[in-house]
Amino acid sequence: VKTVKWGVLGTATIAMEHVIPAISAARNAEIIAIASRDLKRAKGAAERLCIPRAYGSYEEILDDDNVDCMYVPVPNSMHCEWTLSALKAGRAVLCEKPMATSLAQMQEMVSTSQGTGALLGEAFMYRYHPQFKRLLDFVHKGTLGAVKIIRGSINFEIHEGPDIRLNPALGGGVLLDVGCYPLDAMCIVLNEAPIAAQATSLQRNGVDYLCAAILEFPNQRLGLMDCNFDTPWLQAPLEVVGEHAIFRLQNAYNPGRGDCKGSLITEDGGNVETFVVKGADMYKTMIESFSDSYQNGQPLQYCTETSLATAVALDMVQRSIKPMTSPVSRRQLAV
Ligand SMILES: NC(=O)c1ccc[n+]([C@@H]2O[C@H](COP(=O)([O-])OP(=O)(O)OC[C@H]3O[C@@H](n4cnc5c(N)ncnc54)[C@H](OP(=O)(O)O)[C@@H]3O)[C@@H](O)[C@H]2O)c1
């Protein structure tokens, strides 16, 4: 069977450490080319990961008609531009998260994908982990009853220094870097976009380090999200609160390859039933799923409608970020 041929735009850490090895390990994919803004860097990466072709510019790899699918892990501010170029060159595109930094960008990317007929997907790898499927199964089976609130937190400590995450011009900041995960999870679990959002954030050097948001979804449901760069990665819990039970994943987005823990908390006196989901390579599953769709001409498991809902949530949160306008101060409480 012909395998799907992948090319990679840039020598990003996520590509080198996880996604290119996943392409090489996938049953239906192979990595055939990598590009860098610097030819020496492209050649070094190609040698390290056994990639046959190396290009010294992004334009050149887009001219390589042997490439079926392009993986785009450039800084967030450049996702739209390079995804559009790759789609227009006739490539299917798997773009890193968050695919767009605004809803307008996402709409342009989706309409270009529709116009060219080229597949477009967002590399939210956690969606392909079996623990997330377990969560969706519980929700769809009705075990939790009607879902009322979804809570998601995510954080890690970032160190000063050159990092695309700390650069406002490159789409840095904690909301775009990791706040997008809980927002994406909420939209998938509720299967729609929010209708309103209110958020606040704390900034340093032009990027947000802490952000918290409340999102309203249709039919009186809420999403609560917080994210920060200031506290160490211990857990990244996702809690789906239903009428009858709470479903909790301990490490919802990046659990590594090991087994994952979760719990189901039921009405019955706060009964807590813990469970373990066997570890998996979610990057490999994501690549195999995308490559299957490419080969079979089928829609992606998570199509652009999902990414559009997440872009709505992200854009609403971004636009609503304000210092708290009428906080209750200590003086009012006479403290
Ligand atoms: N799904 C996940 O698990 C996951 C995890 C981490 C990050 N990400 C996402 O993946 C993307 C890359 O993140 P990363 O941490 O891997 O980034 P990174 O190591 O800083 O790499 C970014 C790459 O983009 C290219 N680039 C082009 N213009 C650039 C510029 N002006 N400044 C810096 N780099 C530039 C560079 O490649 P060349 O120099 O070779 O051209 C660089 O290697 C981001 O969108 C991020 O949100 C996803």
The ligand as an ORCA input file, in Angstrom:
! r2SCAN-3c Opt
* xyz 0 1
  N       0.943     19.731     19.974
  C       1.916     19.822     20.855
  O       2.159     18.911     21.642
  C       2.773     21.059     20.880
  C       3.814     21.162     21.800
  C       4.649     22.285     21.728
  C       4.405     23.261     20.792
  N       3.358     23.163     19.927
  C       3.106     24.197     18.905
  O       4.059     23.977     17.874
  C       4.535     25.213     17.369
  C       6.045     25.271     17.537
  O       6.360     25.212     18.902
  P       7.841     24.782     19.423
  O       7.879     24.969     20.874
  O       8.219     23.458     18.894
  O       8.682     25.949     18.740
  P      10.238     26.149     18.487
  O      11.037     25.010     18.982
  O      10.595     27.519     18.945
  O      10.305     26.100     16.905
  C       9.633     26.989     16.053
  C      10.221     26.798     14.649
  O       9.610     27.738     13.782
  C      10.549     28.187     12.829
  N      10.497     29.655     12.765
  C      10.142     30.371     11.683
  N      10.207     31.679     11.929
  C      10.619     31.820     13.198
  C      10.898     32.943     14.004
  N      10.756     34.209     13.567
  N      11.319     32.710     15.278
  C      11.460     31.469     15.728
  N      11.213     30.345     14.995
  C      10.805     30.518     13.740
  C      11.933     27.717     13.244
  O      12.379     26.744     12.298
  P      13.619     27.036     11.327
  O      14.519     27.973     12.081
  O      14.210     25.709     11.119
  O      13.051     27.653     10.095
  C      11.717     27.051     14.608
  O      12.447     25.862     14.743
  C       3.744     26.291     18.091
  O       2.623     26.648     17.336
  C       3.289     25.610     19.380
  O       2.065     26.150     19.877
  C       2.557     22.069     19.963
*
